[in-house]
């Protein structure tokens, strides 16, 4: 049981495949358009229940409860070795300009 007032993440389907534009590519057209939102749970609930939340901006949203106390999972992507090479070239150029 997840208590009322807990910060959670929900998922909501905005458009089913039938509701999507016919001008989309086939693989996109066949996929549901979903959104994820975070906010405070308005009533006690279990994972995967349909719930209402209040976002930090005060909006009330309804969706399927996916996670309690969600963590931030963003990053800057995979390591790209070429960027390190470019960094070294730029650094060498700058140091060369400073020593002339």
N, C-alpha and C positions, 0 to 999 in steps of 0.2 A: 504494500500500500504506500502510495506517495501522498504526503500530506498537503493540504491546501496551503498556498503561499510559497511552495517550493518553486524555484526557478527551473523551468523545463523547456524542452524543444518539442514542437509538434510538426506533423506533416499534413498537408491538405492538398487534395487533387483539385486543381483549378479547371482543367478541361480534360474530358475523356477523349479517346481517339475519334469518336464520332463527332465531337464538337469542334475539333481542330480544323484549321483552314485547309481547303483542298489544294492550295498552292504550295504546300510544304513538300519537301522530299519524302519519299515513301517511308523510310525508317523513322523519320521524325513524326510523320502523320500517325503512325501506328503506336506512338508512345504517349502516355498520359503526361500532361503538363502539371508539375507538382511544385509546391512551395514549402519551405521550412521556415518556422518562426520560433522565436524564444519569448518567454514571458512567465508570469506568475500564475500558477494553477489556482483556479477559482473554487474548486471542490476537490476533496480527497478522491484519488483514482488509482487504478492499476495501469501498468504499461500496456499499451495498445488499445486502451479505452478511447472513445471519442470524448474529448474534453473541451472546455473553454479556458482560455488564458487571457490575462491582461498584459499587454506589452509595456515596455518602459515608456512608451509614448501615449499610453492610455487606451489603445485600441483593444477591443474584445474580439478574439479570433477563436474559431472552432476547428479542431482537427484531431488526428490520431496521435496520442501521446507516445513519443519515441524514446525520450531520454530525460532523466532527472539530473539536474546540475551539469549541464553539457559543458564540455571543455572546448577550448578553441583549438582547431586542428589546422589552421592555415600555415603555410610556409612559403618560401621563395622558390620552390621547385627543386629538381635534381641538380646535382653538381655538374657544371659544364667546364671541362678542363681548358677549353679554348679561352674562356674568360680569364683564367689565371695567367695564361700566356700573354694575353692582351694587357693585363694589369702590369705584368713585369716589363713589357715594352714601354708602356706609358711612364711607369716609374723611372725607368732608365733614361728616357728622353727628358723628363723633368729634372732629374738629378744632373744630367749633362748640361742643361740650360743654366742651372743654378751655379755650376762650377766654372762656366766660361767667363 
